[in-house]
Amino acid sequence: MTPRESIKAEVPKIVARYARRSDTRAAIQILNTCLPFLVLFYLALQCLAVSAVLAAACIVLAALFIVRIFMMMHDCGHRSLFRTQALNQLFGFVTGVLCGMPQYVWSQHHNHHHATNGNWSKYTGPLGTISVEAFAKLSPGGQKRYQLLRNIFFTLPGAFMYFILNPRLNWALGSVKFMLHLIKAKLRHPRTPVRAIACDFTTPYWKSGTEYWHMFGNNVVLLGIWWAASAHFGAAAFFTVYLTSLILGGAVGIIIFTIQHNFESSYASDDAHWDYYQAALEGTSYLTLPAIANWFSADIAYHHVHHLSAGIPNYRLAACHREYAHLFDAVKRIRLRDVAQSFKFILWDTDQRKIVSVAQFRRMQGAALAHAA
């Protein structure tokens, strides 16, 4: 029996045993994540006027808690943190506000990733990985830009765009376009109901009314917090702590999610050859991290288990991995010292159905030219 067949046969048992949620454990995680973050954020604000070193230390710790907050939001999106949908929705919204992300909207995109993991025809990863054919068609300048934008250091401006700018900008632009659509339609057809006009509106910024209202709620609450905190602590102090901690934490989150699918020879299929279980084993990595790093990242390092079943809560992933470790021999192990190296694998080799580096592509290109000569 192949590893894929073995894991497929065991998945029902794994789900039955480990896809069990506990409101008590979830509540403890929310408390030991959100409260320390808020305390550290407050201390960082107080330390700014006393010691830049102490303020920086508090900001770095707060950034680590932001990573954990994001993972709580992630589990709420899968409805795997709490037992009830209502609690997952409530704390998904709260954690989404804390890390600047409309949780429901994000979870819809993330669920698409789970449904298509390893199928690079449909999902190209956090970095927007392109095929070797597409890369070859780029100009030399275009190839350099592509590599620059996928450099590990670009995760810092990437975090600003992903967590701070885009969620606000998408909501604002979409709302303005909707209001213009509504006004124009009403002027042309005064008797047409507003609901009918709204249903006729399409935008790339959201896919449903539910997504819009989640974006609306997240942004209104967050902008209200920005205003109140700026008025109380001072805008310069507040945004120094807020932007720095969120960008640092967001960059760590982007790095984690990227290297869990972009690594040397990662499974990268097309529609015709895609297999869900093979993708979980060969297209998802296992990050072998120190215990403290696993705590701050809520055991998302056991990503292969998570992709077998998103219904398994973060607090059961490690135990599941230990019990079924014999099934995961084919899963790629990545250590902290391998992280920067993994960021070099940014191209999809459609023929070999795997992720390769630019250097590997150059060698293949050179070999093909030599063979043709």
C-alpha positions as CSV (number, residue, x, y, z in Angstrom):
1,M,0.0,0.0,0.0
2,T,1.4,3.4,-1.0
3,P,1.7,6.3,1.6
4,R,-1.2,8.0,-0.1
5,E,-3.4,4.9,0.1
6,S,-2.4,4.4,3.7
7,I,-3.3,7.9,4.8
8,K,-6.5,7.9,2.8
9,A,-7.6,4.7,4.6
10,E,-6.7,6.2,8.0
11,V,-8.3,9.6,7.6
12,P,-11.8,8.6,8.9
13,K,-10.2,7.2,12.1
14,I,-8.0,10.3,12.5
15,V,-11.0,12.7,12.1
16,A,-13.2,10.7,14.5
17,R,-10.5,10.7,17.1
18,Y,-9.1,14.2,16.8
19,A,-11.7,16.5,15.2
20,R,-13.2,17.1,18.6
21,R,-13.5,20.6,19.9
22,S,-13.4,21.9,23.5
23,D,-15.0,25.2,24.5
24,T,-12.8,25.1,27.7
25,R,-9.6,24.7,25.9
26,A,-10.6,27.3,23.2
27,A,-11.6,29.8,25.9
28,I,-8.2,29.3,27.7
29,Q,-6.4,29.9,24.4
30,I,-8.4,33.1,23.7
31,L,-7.6,34.4,27.2
32,N,-3.9,33.5,27.2
33,T,-3.5,35.0,23.7
34,C,-5.6,38.2,23.7
35,L,-5.0,39.5,27.2
36,P,-1.2,39.3,27.1
37,F,-1.2,41.0,23.7
38,L,-3.3,43.9,25.1
39,V,-1.1,44.2,28.2
40,L,2.1,44.2,26.1
41,F,0.6,46.7,23.7
42,Y,-0.2,49.0,26.6
43,L,3.3,48.6,28.1
44,A,4.9,49.4,24.8
45,L,3.0,52.6,24.7
46,Q,4.0,53.5,28.2
47,C,7.7,52.6,27.6
48,L,8.0,54.8,24.5
49,A,8.6,57.8,26.7
50,V,10.9,55.9,29.1
51,S,13.1,53.5,27.1
52,A,13.2,52.7,23.4
53,V,14.8,49.3,24.3
54,L,11.9,48.3,26.6
55,A,9.4,49.6,24.1
56,A,11.0,47.5,21.3
57,A,11.0,44.4,23.5
58,C,7.3,44.8,24.2
59,I,6.6,45.4,20.5
60,V,8.4,42.3,19.5
61,L,6.6,40.2,22.1
62,A,3.3,41.8,21.0
63,A,4.1,40.8,17.4
64,L,4.5,37.2,18.4
65,F,1.1,37.3,20.1
66,I,-0.3,38.7,16.9
67,V,0.9,35.6,15.1
68,R,-1.0,33.5,17.7
69,I,-4.1,35.7,17.5
70,F,-4.1,35.2,13.7
71,M,-4.0,31.4,14.2
72,M,-7.0,31.7,16.6
73,M,-8.8,33.6,13.8
74,H,-7.7,30.9,11.4
75,D,-9.2,28.1,13.5
76,C,-12.5,30.1,14.0
77,G,-12.7,30.3,10.2
78,H,-12.6,26.5,10.0
79,R,-15.1,26.4,12.9
80,S,-12.6,24.2,14.7
81,L,-11.7,26.3,17.8
82,F,-15.0,26.3,19.7
83,R,-17.8,23.7,19.5
84,T,-20.5,26.1,18.5
85,Q,-20.7,28.2,15.3
86,A,-21.8,31.2,17.3
87,L,-18.7,31.3,19.4
88,N,-16.4,30.7,16.4
89,Q,-18.1,33.6,14.6
90,L,-17.9,35.9,17.7
91,F,-14.2,35.3,18.4
92,G,-13.4,35.1,14.8
93,F,-14.6,38.6,14.5
94,V,-12.8,39.8,17.6
95,T,-9.5,38.2,16.6
96,G,-10.0,39.5,13.1
97,V,-10.2,43.1,14.4
98,L,-7.1,42.6,16.5
99,C,-5.0,41.5,13.5
100,G,-6.7,43.9,11.0
101,M,-8.4,41.2,8.9
102,P,-12.1,40.8,8.1
103,Q,-12.2,37.2,9.3
104,Y,-15.2,35.9,7.3
105,V,-13.9,37.2,4.0
106,W,-10.4,35.9,4.7
107,S,-11.8,32.4,5.7
108,Q,-13.7,32.2,2.4
109,H,-10.4,32.6,0.4
110,H,-8.6,30.3,2.8
111,N,-11.2,27.6,2.4
112,H,-10.6,27.7,-1.3
113,H,-6.9,27.1,-0.6
114,H,-7.8,24.0,1.4
115,A,-10.1,22.7,-1.3
116,T,-7.4,23.1,-4.0
117,N,-4.2,22.5,-2.0
118,G,-1.5,21.2,-4.4
119,N,-3.5,22.1,-7.5
120,W,-1.5,25.1,-8.7
121,S,-3.8,25.6,-11.7
122,K,-6.3,26.9,-9.2
123,Y,-4.3,28.2,-6.3
124,T,-0.8,29.7,-6.6
125,G,0.0,30.1,-2.9
126,P,0.5,33.3,-0.8
127,L,3.2,34.6,-3.1
128,G,1.3,34.1,-6.4
129,T,3.8,31.5,-7.8
130,I,3.9,31.5,-11.6
131,S,4.9,28.7,-13.9
132,V,8.4,28.3,-15.5
133,E,6.8,29.0,-18.9
134,A,5.3,32.3,-17.6
135,F,8.6,33.2,-16.0
136,A,10.5,32.5,-19.2
137,K,8.3,35.0,-21.1
138,L,9.1,37.8,-18.7
139,S,11.7,40.4,-19.7
140,P,14.9,40.4,-17.7
141,G,13.6,43.3,-15.7
142,G,10.3,41.5,-15.1
143,Q,12.1,38.4,-13.9
144,K,14.1,40.5,-11.4
145,R,11.0,42.2,-10.1
146,Y,9.3,38.8,-9.7
147,Q,12.2,37.5,-7.7
148,L,12.4,40.7,-5.6
149,L,8.7,40.6,-4.7
150,R,9.1,37.0,-3.5
151,N,12.2,37.7,-1.4
152,I,11.8,36.9,2.3
153,F,12.5,40.6,3.2
154,F,9.6,41.7,1.1
155,T,7.3,40.1,3.6
156,L,7.5,43.3,5.7
157,P,6.0,45.6,3.1
158,G,3.8,42.7,2.1
159,A,2.4,42.5,5.7
160,F,1.6,46.2,5.6
161,M,-0.3,45.7,2.3
162,Y,-2.0,42.5,3.4
163,F,-3.1,43.3,7.0
164,I,-3.3,47.1,7.0
165,L,-3.8,48.7,3.6
166,N,-5.7,46.3,1.5
167,P,-8.6,45.4,3.9
168,R,-9.3,49.1,4.4
169,L,-8.8,50.1,0.7
170,N,-10.9,47.3,-0.7
171,W,-13.8,48.2,1.5
172,A,-13.5,51.9,0.8
173,L,-13.2,51.5,-3.0
174,G,-16.0,49.0,-3.1
175,S,-18.3,51.1,-1.0
176,V,-17.7,54.2,-3.1
177,K,-18.4,52.2,-6.3
178,F,-21.5,50.8,-4.8
179,M,-22.9,54.2,-3.8
180,L,-22.2,55.6,-7.3
181,H,-23.9,52.5,-8.8
182,L,-26.9,53.0,-6.4
183,I,-27.2,56.8,-7.2
184,K,-27.0,56.3,-10.9
185,A,-29.5,53.5,-11.0
186,K,-31.9,55.4,-8.8
187,L,-31.7,58.4,-11.1
188,R,-32.3,56.3,-14.2
189,H,-35.0,54.1,-12.6
190,P,-36.5,55.8,-9.5
191,R,-39.1,53.1,-8.9
192,T,-36.6,50.3,-8.8
193,P,-36.2,49.0,-5.2
194,V,-32.8,49.6,-3.5
195,R,-32.5,45.8,-2.8
196,A,-32.8,45.0,-6.5
197,I,-30.2,47.6,-7.4
198,A,-27.9,46.2,-4.8
199,C,-28.3,42.7,-6.1
200,D,-27.4,43.9,-9.6
201,F,-24.1,45.3,-8.3
202,T,-20.9,43.3,-8.9
203,T,-17.4,44.0,-7.6
204,P,-14.1,42.1,-7.2
205,Y,-13.9,43.3,-3.6
206,W,-16.5,41.0,-2.2
207,K,-18.5,38.0,-3.4
208,S,-21.7,38.4,-1.4
209,G,-23.6,40.7,0.9
210,T,-22.4,38.7,3.9
211,E,-18.8,39.3,2.9
212,Y,-19.5,43.0,2.6
213,W,-21.1,43.4,6.0
214,H,-18.2,41.5,7.6
215,M,-15.9,43.9,5.9
216,F,-18.0,46.8,7.1
217,G,-18.1,45.6,10.7
218,N,-14.4,44.9,10.8
219,N,-13.5,48.3,9.4
220,V,-15.9,50.4,11.4
221,V,-14.8,48.8,14.7
222,L,-11.1,48.9,13.8
223,L,-11.2,52.5,12.6
224,G,-13.1,53.4,15.8
225,I,-10.4,51.8,17.9
226,W,-7.7,53.7,15.9
227,W,-9.5,57.0,16.5
228,A,-10.1,56.4,20.3
229,A,-6.6,55.1,20.9
230,S,-5.0,58.0,19.0
231,A,-7.0,60.5,21.0
232,H,-6.0,58.8,24.3
233,F,-2.4,57.9,23.7
234,G,-1.5,60.2,20.8
235,A,-1.6,59.2,17.1
236,A,2.2,59.1,16.8
237,A,2.7,56.8,19.8
238,F,-0.3,54.5,19.0
239,F,0.6,54.0,15.3
240,T,4.3,53.5,16.1
241,V,3.4,50.5,18.3
242,Y,0.4,49.3,16.2
243,L,2.1,49.4,12.8
244,T,5.4,48.0,13.9
245,S,3.9,45.1,15.9
246,L,1.3,44.2,13.2
247,I,3.8,44.4,10.4
248,L,6.3,42.2,12.3
249,G,3.7,39.7,13.3
250,G,2.1,39.7,9.8
251,A,5.5,39.1,8.2
252,V,6.1,36.1,10.4
253,G,2.6,34.8,9.5
254,I,3.3,35.2,5.8
255,I,6.6,33.4,6.1
256,I,5.0,30.5,7.9
257,F,2.2,30.0,5.5
258,T,4.6,30.4,2.5
259,I,7.1,27.8,3.5
260,Q,4.4,25.3,4.3
261,H,3.7,25.0,0.6
262,N,6.7,26.5,-1.2
263,F,9.7,24.4,-0.7
264,E,12.1,22.2,-2.7
265,S,10.2,19.7,-4.9
266,S,6.9,20.6,-3.3
267,Y,4.0,18.8,-5.0
268,A,2.5,21.2,-7.6
269,S,0.0,19.5,-9.8
270,D,-2.5,20.6,-12.5
271,D,-6.2,19.7,-12.7
272,A,-5.6,16.5,-14.6
273,H,-3.2,14.9,-12.1
274,W,-4.2,16.5,-8.8
275,D,-4.8,14.3,-5.7
276,Y,-5.9,15.7,-2.4
277,Y,-4.1,13.2,-0.2
278,Q,-0.9,13.3,-2.2
279,A,-1.0,17.1,-1.8
280,A,-1.3,16.8,1.9
281,L,1.7,14.5,2.1
282,E,4.0,15.9,-0.5
283,G,2.7,19.5,-1.0
284,T,2.6,20.5,2.7
285,S,5.5,20.7,5.0
286,Y,6.1,19.9,8.7
287,L,8.0,22.7,10.5
288,T,10.2,21.3,13.2
289,L,10.1,24.3,15.5
290,P,11.2,24.9,19.1
291,A,8.3,24.4,21.6
292,I,8.0,28.2,22.2
293,A,7.6,28.8,18.5
294,N,5.0,26.1,18.2
295,W,3.1,27.8,21.1
296,F,3.1,31.2,19.4
297,S,2.1,29.7,16.1
298,A,-0.6,27.5,17.7
299,D,1.0,24.3,16.3
300,I,0.3,25.3,12.7
301,A,3.7,23.7,12.0
302,Y,1.8,20.4,11.9
303,H,0.4,21.6,8.6
304,H,0.2,18.2,7.0
305,V,-2.3,17.1,9.7
306,H,-4.2,20.3,9.3
307,H,-4.6,19.7,5.6
308,L,-5.8,16.2,6.1
309,S,-8.7,17.7,8.1
310,A,-9.2,21.4,8.8
311,G,-11.7,20.3,11.5
312,I,-8.9,19.2,13.8
313,P,-8.4,22.0,16.4
314,N,-4.9,23.4,16.8
315,Y,-4.7,22.0,20.3
316,R,-5.0,18.4,18.9
317,L,-2.6,18.6,15.9
318,A,0.6,17.7,17.8
319,A,-1.0,14.6,19.4
320,C,-2.4,13.5,16.1
321,H,1.0,13.8,14.5
322,R,2.6,11.8,17.2
323,E,0.1,8.9,17.1
324,Y,0.2,8.7,13.3
325,A,3.8,9.7,12.7
326,H,4.5,6.4,10.8
327,L,2.1,7.7,8.1
328,F,4.0,11.0,7.6
329,D,7.5,9.9,6.6
330,A,7.0,11.4,3.2
331,V,6.2,14.9,4.6
332,K,8.9,17.4,4.1
333,R,10.7,18.5,7.3
334,I,11.7,22.2,7.5
335,R,13.8,23.6,10.3
336,L,14.3,27.3,11.2
337,R,17.7,27.3,9.4
338,D,15.9,26.1,6.2
339,V,13.4,29.0,6.1
340,A,15.4,31.5,4.0
341,Q,16.4,28.7,1.6
342,S,12.7,27.7,1.1
343,F,11.9,31.2,-0.2
344,K,14.1,30.5,-3.2
345,F,11.5,28.0,-4.6
346,I,9.2,30.3,-6.4
347,L,8.4,28.7,-9.8
348,W,6.0,26.0,-10.8
349,D,7.5,23.3,-13.1
350,T,4.4,22.2,-14.9
351,D,6.1,19.2,-16.5
352,Q,7.6,17.7,-13.4
353,R,4.7,18.9,-11.3
354,K,6.8,20.4,-8.5
355,I,8.1,23.7,-7.2
356,V,11.6,24.7,-8.3
357,S,14.0,27.6,-7.7
358,V,15.1,30.1,-10.4
359,A,18.6,28.5,-10.3
360,Q,17.1,25.1,-11.0
361,F,15.1,26.6,-13.9
362,R,18.2,28.2,-15.3
363,R,20.0,24.8,-15.2
364,M,17.1,23.1,-16.9
365,Q,17.0,25.8,-19.5
366,G,20.7,25.5,-20.2
367,A,20.5,21.7,-20.5
368,A,17.6,22.0,-22.9
369,L,19.6,24.5,-25.1
370,A,22.7,22.2,-25.0
371,H,20.7,19.2,-26.0
372,A,19.1,21.1,-28.9
373,A,22.5,22.2,-30.1
